[in-house]
Amino acid sequence: MSSIPVQVTGPIDHEPIINYEPGIKVNYDSFTKGDSSKQVIQFDPLIRSGIVRFEVLNVKKLKGIGIANRDANFGRHEDAFVGTNAIQVVEWKPNGSLHHNKNAVFYDSRYKEGDCIALELNMDSEIRTLSLFVNGKMQNDYITHIPDAVRFWTYTNTVGDSFRVLKFERQQYPTGMHCEGSRSWKYGEDWNPI
């Protein structure tokens, strides 16, 4: 008789991948930009399975948050959405825009300073998804057909930009379900606003 693997739920040990350490001040799970260079911070581990939630507090002017395919590589002083990374990342900006594959769509999924912003990956569903949350409220936009292994990441570029990781955890069930009125965007395709 075969057994069904059980995934442990709860907090996930995580490690920031900082490509230019002098540019960022780290205090446990708080990150503050120390200079005006561009800074993408990826977070290990690579997510391959389960329902995983990554939640941050936008303390001051977080410029973007998203997921990156396992092959994405961010150099020193690079924007998250340049070169070959443009086709390997999904970026969510404070103005509500979603960016992928050199395209951007603008809808109502805005966030601001003081907001708790969460990304929830469902890597166990038939079609892998990424859901977006602001202050616990699921947003109408979500991304489907997520690659089989991704990392969460954040983006800052101004002195004093700051965020704090509140949660990086595996959940037993998704927080919510998308329904009529939701807009799905397929990873790997050009996004054209409806």
Secondary structure, 3 states (H helix, E strand, C coil): CCCCCCCCCEECCCEEEECCHHHEEEECCEEEECCCCCEEEEEEEEECCCEEEEEEEEEECCCEEEEEECCCCCCCCCCCCCHHHHHCEEEECCCCEEEECCEEEECCCCCCCCCEEEEEEECCCCCCEEEEEECCEEEEEEEECCCCCEEEEEEECCCCCEEEEEEEEEECCCCCCCCCCCEEEECCCCCCCC
